[in-house]
Amino acid sequence: MDVPLWLALLIVGWLGVKLARPPLWLVAVLLLGGFLIAGSFLGPAVGTAIK
């Protein structure tokens, strides 16, 4: 069964928020920070570090 990556991330993120109950500001900071880093000059460095 092939599941798209975006769907798997959405499900894992939803379960994480429901089970761990982090504050909403922390979720927003992590999402915004990840988006900004991916678009900056640090994006390729982070991409290679994750791989």
PDB file of N, H, CA, C and O in Angstrom:
ATOM      1  N   MET A   1       0.844  -1.174   0.000  1.00  0.00           N
ATOM      2  CA  MET A   1       0.000   0.000   0.000  1.00  0.00           C
ATOM      3  C   MET A   1       0.891   1.239   0.000  1.00  0.00           C
ATOM      4  O   MET A   1       1.743   1.394   0.875  1.00  0.00           O
ATOM      5  N   ASP A   2       0.700   2.102  -0.959  1.00  0.00           N
ATOM      6  H   ASP A   2       0.008   1.976  -1.670  1.00  0.00           H
ATOM      7  CA  ASP A   2       1.481   3.339  -1.050  1.00  0.00           C
ATOM      8  C   ASP A   2       0.677   4.496  -0.462  1.00  0.00           C
ATOM      9  O   ASP A   2      -0.432   4.798  -0.903  1.00  0.00           O
ATOM     10  N   VAL A   3       1.267   5.127   0.538  1.00  0.00           N
ATOM     11  H   VAL A   3       2.168   4.882   0.896  1.00  0.00           H
ATOM     12  CA  VAL A   3       0.639   6.279   1.177  1.00  0.00           C
ATOM     13  C   VAL A   3       1.482   7.503   0.834  1.00  0.00           C
ATOM     14  O   VAL A   3       2.702   7.469   0.999  1.00  0.00           O
ATOM     15  N   PRO A   4       0.860   8.582   0.361  1.00  0.00           N
ATOM     16  CA  PRO A   4       1.640   9.782   0.067  1.00  0.00           C
ATOM     17  C   PRO A   4       2.297  10.332   1.336  1.00  0.00           C
ATOM     18  O   PRO A   4       1.752  10.222   2.434  1.00  0.00           O
ATOM     19  N   LEU A   5       3.473  10.921   1.157  1.00  0.00           N
ATOM     20  H   LEU A   5       3.915  11.010   0.265  1.00  0.00           H
ATOM     21  CA  LEU A   5       4.225  11.447   2.301  1.00  0.00           C
ATOM     22  C   LEU A   5       3.434  12.516   3.040  1.00  0.00           C
ATOM     23  O   LEU A   5       3.439  12.550   4.271  1.00  0.00           O
ATOM     24  N   TRP A   6       2.754  13.390   2.301  1.00  0.00           N
ATOM     25  H   TRP A   6       2.750  13.362   1.301  1.00  0.00           H
ATOM     26  CA  TRP A   6       2.008  14.464   2.962  1.00  0.00           C
ATOM     27  C   TRP A   6       0.894  13.915   3.836  1.00  0.00           C
ATOM     28  O   TRP A   6       0.593  14.476   4.889  1.00  0.00           O
ATOM     29  N   LEU A   7       0.276  12.813   3.400  1.00  0.00           N
ATOM     30  H   LEU A   7       0.520  12.357   2.544  1.00  0.00           H
ATOM     31  CA  LEU A   7      -0.788  12.220   4.202  1.00  0.00           C
ATOM     32  C   LEU A   7      -0.229  11.564   5.460  1.00  0.00           C
ATOM     33  O   LEU A   7      -0.816  11.683   6.535  1.00  0.00           O
ATOM     34  N   ALA A   8       0.889  10.881   5.332  1.00  0.00           N
ATOM     35  H   ALA A   8       1.366  10.784   4.458  1.00  0.00           H
ATOM     36  CA  ALA A   8       1.513  10.249   6.493  1.00  0.00           C
ATOM     37  C   ALA A   8       1.954  11.305   7.505  1.00  0.00           C
ATOM     38  O   ALA A   8       1.767  11.123   8.708  1.00  0.00           O
ATOM     39  N   LEU A   9       2.537  12.409   7.028  1.00  0.00           N
ATOM     40  H   LEU A   9       2.689  12.557   6.051  1.00  0.00           H
ATOM     41  CA  LEU A   9       2.961  13.475   7.936  1.00  0.00           C
ATOM     42  C   LEU A   9       1.766  14.138   8.611  1.00  0.00           C
ATOM     43  O   LEU A   9       1.830  14.497   9.786  1.00  0.00           O
ATOM     44  N   LEU A  10       0.689  14.297   7.871  1.00  0.00           N
ATOM     45  H   LEU A  10       0.637  14.005   6.916  1.00  0.00           H
ATOM     46  CA  LEU A  10      -0.520  14.890   8.441  1.00  0.00           C
ATOM     47  C   LEU A  10      -1.088  14.009   9.557  1.00  0.00           C
ATOM     48  O   LEU A  10      -1.485  14.516  10.606  1.00  0.00           O
ATOM     49  N   ILE A  11      -1.126  12.716   9.338  1.00  0.00           N
ATOM     50  H   ILE A  11      -0.803  12.304   8.485  1.00  0.00           H
ATOM     51  CA  ILE A  11      -1.661  11.796  10.345  1.00  0.00           C
ATOM     52  C   ILE A  11      -0.760  11.747  11.575  1.00  0.00           C
ATOM     53  O   ILE A  11      -1.246  11.800  12.705  1.00  0.00           O
ATOM     54  N   VAL A  12       0.545  11.648  11.359  1.00  0.00           N
ATOM     55  H   VAL A  12       0.940  11.606  10.442  1.00  0.00           H
ATOM     56  CA  VAL A  12       1.480  11.604  12.486  1.00  0.00           C
ATOM     57  C   VAL A  12       1.440  12.917  13.273  1.00  0.00           C
ATOM     58  O   VAL A  12       1.485  12.902  14.503  1.00  0.00           O
ATOM     59  N   GLY A  13       1.355  14.040  12.575  1.00  0.00           N
ATOM     60  H   GLY A  13       1.319  14.052  11.576  1.00  0.00           H
ATOM     61  CA  GLY A  13       1.273  15.334  13.252  1.00  0.00           C
ATOM     62  C   GLY A  13      -0.010  15.470  14.047  1.00  0.00           C
ATOM     63  O   GLY A  13       0.006  15.967  15.173  1.00  0.00           O
ATOM     64  N   TRP A  14      -1.124  15.031  13.473  1.00  0.00           N
ATOM     65  H   TRP A  14      -1.138  14.627  12.558  1.00  0.00           H
ATOM     66  CA  TRP A  14      -2.403  15.121  14.173  1.00  0.00           C
ATOM     67  C   TRP A  14      -2.394  14.252  15.429  1.00  0.00           C
ATOM     68  O   TRP A  14      -2.856  14.675  16.489  1.00  0.00           O
ATOM     69  N   LEU A  15      -1.859  13.027  15.301  1.00  0.00           N
ATOM     70  H   LEU A  15      -1.484  12.683  14.440  1.00  0.00           H
ATOM     71  CA  LEU A  15      -1.777  12.151  16.469  1.00  0.00           C
ATOM     72  C   LEU A  15      -0.847  12.722  17.531  1.00  0.00           C
ATOM     73  O   LEU A  15      -1.131  12.622  18.725  1.00  0.00           O
ATOM     74  N   GLY A  16       0.257  13.316  17.107  1.00  0.00           N
ATOM     75  H   GLY A  16       0.488  13.397  16.137  1.00  0.00           H
ATOM     76  CA  GLY A  16       1.182  13.916  18.064  1.00  0.00           C
ATOM     77  C   GLY A  16       0.558  15.059  18.838  1.00  0.00           C
ATOM     78  O   GLY A  16       0.766  15.185  20.045  1.00  0.00           O
ATOM     79  N   VAL A  17      -0.210  15.895  18.147  1.00  0.00           N
ATOM     80  H   VAL A  17      -0.379  15.792  17.166  1.00  0.00           H
ATOM     81  CA  VAL A  17      -0.877  17.011  18.823  1.00  0.00           C
ATOM     82  C   VAL A  17      -1.961  16.493  19.766  1.00  0.00           C
ATOM     83  O   VAL A  17      -2.116  17.005  20.875  1.00  0.00           O
ATOM     84  N   LYS A  18      -2.705  15.487  19.334  1.00  0.00           N
ATOM     85  H   LYS A  18      -2.579  15.071  18.433  1.00  0.00           H
ATOM     86  CA  LYS A  18      -3.774  14.953  20.175  1.00  0.00           C
ATOM     87  C   LYS A  18      -3.227  14.223  21.401  1.00  0.00           C
ATOM     88  O   LYS A  18      -3.780  14.357  22.492  1.00  0.00           O
ATOM     89  N   LEU A  19      -2.153  13.454  21.239  1.00  0.00           N
ATOM     90  H   LEU A  19      -1.704  13.345  20.353  1.00  0.00           H
ATOM     91  CA  LEU A  19      -1.649  12.645  22.347  1.00  0.00           C
ATOM     92  C   LEU A  19      -0.719  13.418  23.279  1.00  0.00           C
ATOM     93  O   LEU A  19      -0.797  13.255  24.496  1.00  0.00           O
ATOM     94  N   ALA A  20       0.155  14.254  22.730  1.00  0.00           N
ATOM     95  H   ALA A  20       0.219  14.387  21.741  1.00  0.00           H
ATOM     96  CA  ALA A  20       1.132  14.963  23.566  1.00  0.00           C
ATOM     97  C   ALA A  20       0.591  16.289  24.081  1.00  0.00           C
ATOM     98  O   ALA A  20       1.061  16.784  25.106  1.00  0.00           O
ATOM     99  N   ARG A  21      -0.381  16.874  23.397  1.00  0.00           N
ATOM    100  H   ARG A  21      -0.762  16.472  22.564  1.00  0.00           H
ATOM    101  CA  ARG A  21      -0.999  18.145  23.752  1.00  0.00           C
ATOM    102  C   ARG A  21       0.013  19.273  23.990  1.00  0.00           C
ATOM    103  O   ARG A  21       0.031  19.873  25.065  1.00  0.00           O
ATOM    104  N   PRO A  22       0.865  19.565  22.974  1.00  0.00           N
ATOM    105  CA  PRO A  22       1.782  20.698  23.123  1.00  0.00           C
ATOM    106  C   PRO A  22       1.000  22.009  22.989  1.00  0.00           C
ATOM    107  O   PRO A  22      -0.091  22.027  22.419  1.00  0.00           O
ATOM    108  N   PRO A  23       1.554  23.095  23.510  1.00  0.00           N
ATOM    109  CA  PRO A  23       0.861  24.379  23.329  1.00  0.00           C
ATOM    110  C   PRO A  23       0.813  24.764  21.847  1.00  0.00           C
ATOM    111  O   PRO A  23       1.726  24.446  21.085  1.00  0.00           O
ATOM    112  N   LEU A  24      -0.246  25.443  21.454  1.00  0.00           N
ATOM    113  H   LEU A  24      -0.988  25.701  22.073  1.00  0.00           H
ATOM    114  CA  LEU A  24      -0.417  25.799  20.043  1.00  0.00           C
ATOM    115  C   LEU A  24       0.671  26.742  19.554  1.00  0.00           C
ATOM    116  O   LEU A  24       1.037  26.700  18.380  1.00  0.00           O
ATOM    117  N   TRP A  25       1.201  27.603  20.441  1.00  0.00           N
ATOM    118  H   TRP A  25       0.904  27.637  21.395  1.00  0.00           H
ATOM    119  CA  TRP A  25       2.258  28.504  20.007  1.00  0.00           C
ATOM    120  C   TRP A  25       3.513  27.714  19.631  1.00  0.00           C
ATOM    121  O   TRP A  25       4.235  28.106  18.714  1.00  0.00           O
ATOM    122  N   LEU A  26       3.781  26.611  20.325  1.00  0.00           N
ATOM    123  H   LEU A  26       3.195  26.292  21.070  1.00  0.00           H
ATOM    124  CA  LEU A  26       4.953  25.789  20.008  1.00  0.00           C
ATOM    125  C   LEU A  26       4.784  25.117  18.648  1.00  0.00           C
ATOM    126  O   LEU A  26       5.733  25.050  17.867  1.00  0.00           O
ATOM    127  N   VAL A  27       3.598  24.626  18.365  1.00  0.00           N
ATOM    128  H   VAL A  27       2.827  24.680  18.999  1.00  0.00           H
ATOM    129  CA  VAL A  27       3.328  24.021  17.058  1.00  0.00           C
ATOM    130  C   VAL A  27       3.511  25.060  15.958  1.00  0.00           C
ATOM    131  O   VAL A  27       4.121  24.776  14.927  1.00  0.00           O
ATOM    132  N   ALA A  28       2.982  26.270  16.179  1.00  0.00           N
ATOM    133  H   ALA A  28       2.487  26.500  17.017  1.00  0.00           H
ATOM    134  CA  ALA A  28       3.101  27.334  15.179  1.00  0.00           C
ATOM    135  C   ALA A  28       4.555  27.743  14.967  1.00  0.00           C
ATOM    136  O   ALA A  28       4.968  27.967  13.829  1.00  0.00           O
ATOM    137  N   VAL A  29       5.334  27.844  16.036  1.00  0.00           N
ATOM    138  H   VAL A  29       4.998  27.663  16.960  1.00  0.00           H
ATOM    139  CA  VAL A  29       6.746  28.219  15.916  1.00  0.00           C
ATOM    140  C   VAL A  29       7.531  27.155  15.155  1.00  0.00           C
ATOM    141  O   VAL A  29       8.367  27.487  14.314  1.00  0.00           O
ATOM    142  N   LEU A  30       7.272  25.888  15.439  1.00  0.00           N
ATOM    143  H   LEU A  30       6.593  25.619  16.122  1.00  0.00           H
ATOM    144  CA  LEU A  30       7.982  24.816  14.735  1.00  0.00           C
ATOM    145  C   LEU A  30       7.633  24.786  13.252  1.00  0.00           C
ATOM    146  O   LEU A  30       8.514  24.611  12.411  1.00  0.00           O
ATOM    147  N   LEU A  31       6.356  24.954  12.927  1.00  0.00           N
ATOM    148  H   LEU A  31       5.640  25.096  13.611  1.00  0.00           H
ATOM    149  CA  LEU A  31       5.952  24.958  11.518  1.00  0.00           C
ATOM    150  C   LEU A  31       6.523  26.165  10.780  1.00  0.00           C
ATOM    151  O   LEU A  31       7.056  26.027   9.679  1.00  0.00           O
ATOM    152  N   LEU A  32       6.413  27.339  11.380  1.00  0.00           N
ATOM    153  H   LEU A  32       5.980  27.451  12.274  1.00  0.00           H
ATOM    154  CA  LEU A  32       6.920  28.547  10.739  1.00  0.00           C
ATOM    155  C   LEU A  32       8.439  28.517  10.631  1.00  0.00           C
ATOM    156  O   LEU A  32       8.997  28.909   9.606  1.00  0.00           O
ATOM    157  N   GLY A  33       9.105  28.057  11.679  1.00  0.00           N
ATOM    158  H   GLY A  33       8.652  27.739  12.511  1.00  0.00           H
ATOM    159  CA  GLY A  33      10.566  27.969  11.642  1.00  0.00           C
ATOM    160  C   GLY A  33      11.051  26.999  10.581  1.00  0.00           C
ATOM    161  O   GLY A  33      12.008  27.294   9.866  1.00  0.00           O
ATOM    162  N   GLY A  34      10.409  25.853  10.467  1.00  0.00           N
ATOM    163  H   GLY A  34       9.631  25.613  11.048  1.00  0.00           H
ATOM    164  CA  GLY A  34      10.783  24.889   9.440  1.00  0.00           C
ATOM    165  C   GLY A  34      10.566  25.431   8.043  1.00  0.00           C
ATOM    166  O   GLY A  34      11.378  25.205   7.146  1.00  0.00           O
ATOM    167  N   PHE A  35       9.471  26.144   7.861  1.00  0.00           N
ATOM    168  H   PHE A  35       8.811  26.328   8.590  1.00  0.00           H
ATOM    169  CA  PHE A  35       9.177  26.747   6.555  1.00  0.00           C
ATOM    170  C   PHE A  35      10.216  27.804   6.197  1.00  0.00           C
ATOM    171  O   PHE A  35      10.683  27.859   5.059  1.00  0.00           O
ATOM    172  N   LEU A  36      10.579  28.643   7.166  1.00  0.00           N
ATOM    173  H   LEU A  36      10.200  28.599   8.091  1.00  0.00           H
ATOM    174  CA  LEU A  36      11.550  29.706   6.897  1.00  0.00           C
ATOM    175  C   LEU A  36      12.953  29.156   6.666  1.00  0.00           C
ATOM    176  O   LEU A  36      13.680  29.654   5.807  1.00  0.00           O
ATOM    177  N   ILE A  37      13.337  28.138   7.423  1.00  0.00           N
ATOM    178  H   ILE A  37      12.747  27.733   8.121  1.00  0.00           H
ATOM    179  CA  ILE A  37      14.668  27.548   7.232  1.00  0.00           C
ATOM    180  C   ILE A  37      14.754  26.844   5.883  1.00  0.00           C
ATOM    181  O   ILE A  37      15.787  26.908   5.216  1.00  0.00           O
ATOM    182  N   ALA A  38      13.680  26.174   5.476  1.00  0.00           N
ATOM    183  H   ALA A  38      12.841  26.122   6.018  1.00  0.00           H
ATOM    184  CA  ALA A  38      13.697  25.463   4.190  1.00  0.00           C
ATOM    185  C   ALA A  38      13.875  26.423   3.028  1.00  0.00           C
ATOM    186  O   ALA A  38      14.469  26.052   2.016  1.00  0.00           O
ATOM    187  N   GLY A  39      13.379  27.643   3.145  1.00  0.00           N
ATOM    188  H   GLY A  39      12.897  27.945   3.968  1.00  0.00           H
ATOM    189  CA  GLY A  39      13.489  28.610   2.063  1.00  0.00           C
ATOM    190  C   GLY A  39      14.741  29.454   2.125  1.00  0.00           C
ATOM    191  O   GLY A  39      15.002  30.228   1.204  1.00  0.00           O
ATOM    192  N   SER A  40      15.528  29.329   3.187  1.00  0.00           N
ATOM    193  H   SER A  40      15.316  28.700   3.935  1.00  0.00           H
ATOM    194  CA  SER A  40      16.718  30.164   3.338  1.00  0.00           C
ATOM    195  C   SER A  40      17.950  29.444   2.791  1.00  0.00           C
ATOM    196  O   SER A  40      17.849  28.353   2.228  1.00  0.00           O
ATOM    197  N   PHE A  41      19.101  30.063   2.963  1.00  0.00           N
ATOM    198  H   PHE A  41      19.183  30.949   3.420  1.00  0.00           H
ATOM    199  CA  PHE A  41      20.350  29.449   2.510  1.00  0.00           C
ATOM    200  C   PHE A  41      20.729  28.249   3.367  1.00  0.00           C
ATOM    201  O   PHE A  41      21.605  27.476   2.981  1.00  0.00           O
ATOM    202  N   LEU A  42      20.089  28.074   4.520  1.00  0.00           N
ATOM    203  H   LEU A  42      19.377  28.702   4.834  1.00  0.00           H
ATOM    204  CA  LEU A  42      20.364  26.924   5.377  1.00  0.00           C
ATOM    205  C   LEU A  42      19.625  25.663   4.924  1.00  0.00           C
ATOM    206  O   LEU A  42      19.918  24.567   5.401  1.00  0.00           O
ATOM    207  N   GLY A  43      18.681  25.816   4.016  1.00  0.00           N
ATOM    208  H   GLY A  43      18.443  26.707   3.629  1.00  0.00           H
ATOM    209  CA  GLY A  43      17.887  24.688   3.547  1.00  0.00           C
ATOM    210  C   GLY A  43      18.692  23.528   3.014  1.00  0.00           C
ATOM    211  O   GLY A  43      18.475  22.397   3.449  1.00  0.00           O
ATOM    212  N   PRO A  44      19.629  23.755   2.076  1.00  0.00           N
ATOM    213  CA  PRO A  44      20.421  22.631   1.577  1.00  0.00           C
ATOM    214  C   PRO A  44      21.292  21.988   2.666  1.00  0.00           C
ATOM    215  O   PRO A  44      21.492  20.773   2.656  1.00  0.00           O
ATOM    216  N   ALA A  45      21.805  22.783   3.595  1.00  0.00           N
ATOM    217  H   ALA A  45      21.642  23.770   3.603  1.00  0.00           H
ATOM    218  CA  ALA A  45      22.635  22.219   4.672  1.00  0.00           C
ATOM    219  C   ALA A  45      21.807  21.343   5.592  1.00  0.00           C
ATOM    220  O   ALA A  45      22.258  20.274   6.006  1.00  0.00           O
ATOM    221  N   VAL A  46      20.606  21.782   5.913  1.00  0.00           N
ATOM    222  H   VAL A  46      20.240  22.650   5.577  1.00  0.00           H
ATOM    223  CA  VAL A  46      19.727  20.992   6.760  1.00  0.00           C
ATOM    224  C   VAL A  46      19.287  19.732   6.016  1.00  0.00           C
ATOM    225  O   VAL A  46      19.186  18.661   6.614  1.00  0.00           O
ATOM    226  N   GLY A  47      19.027  19.858   4.719  1.00  0.00           N
ATOM    227  H   GLY A  47      19.109  20.728   4.234  1.00  0.00           H
ATOM    228  CA  GLY A  47      18.632  18.701   3.916  1.00  0.00           C
ATOM    229  C   GLY A  47      19.694  17.618   3.878  1.00  0.00           C
ATOM    230  O   GLY A  47      19.377  16.432   3.977  1.00  0.00           O
ATOM    231  N   THR A  48      20.951  18.015   3.736  1.00  0.00           N
ATOM    232  H   THR A  48      21.208  18.978   3.656  1.00  0.00           H
ATOM    233  CA  THR A  48      22.014  17.021   3.733  1.00  0.00           C
ATOM    234  C   THR A  48      22.250  16.451   5.118  1.00  0.00           C
ATOM    235  O   THR A  48      22.620  15.284   5.247  1.00  0.00           O
ATOM    236  N   ALA A  49      22.044  17.247   6.158  1.00  0.00           N
ATOM    237  H   ALA A  49      21.743  18.195   6.054  1.00  0.00           H
ATOM    238  CA  ALA A  49      22.221  16.742   7.524  1.00  0.00           C
ATOM    239  C   ALA A  49      21.144  15.718   7.874  1.00  0.00           C
ATOM    240  O   ALA A  49      21.405  14.761   8.602  1.00  0.00           O
ATOM    241  N   ILE A  50      19.937  15.921   7.354  1.00  0.00           N
ATOM    242  H   ILE A  50      19.725  16.699   6.762  1.00  0.00           H
ATOM    243  CA  ILE A  50      18.844  14.995   7.640  1.00  0.00           C
ATOM    244  C   ILE A  50      19.020  13.686   6.873  1.00  0.00           C
ATOM    245  O   ILE A  50      18.701  12.615   7.390  1.00  0.00           O
ATOM    246  N   LYS A  51      19.523  13.768   5.650  1.00  0.00           N
ATOM    247  H   LYS A  51      19.782  14.638   5.231  1.00  0.00           H
ATOM    248  CA  LYS A  51      19.716  12.567   4.846  1.00  0.00           C
ATOM    249  C   LYS A  51      20.829  11.766   5.455  1.00  0.00           C
ATOM    250  O   LYS A  51      21.174  10.701   4.944  1.00  0.00           O
TER     251      LYS A  51
END
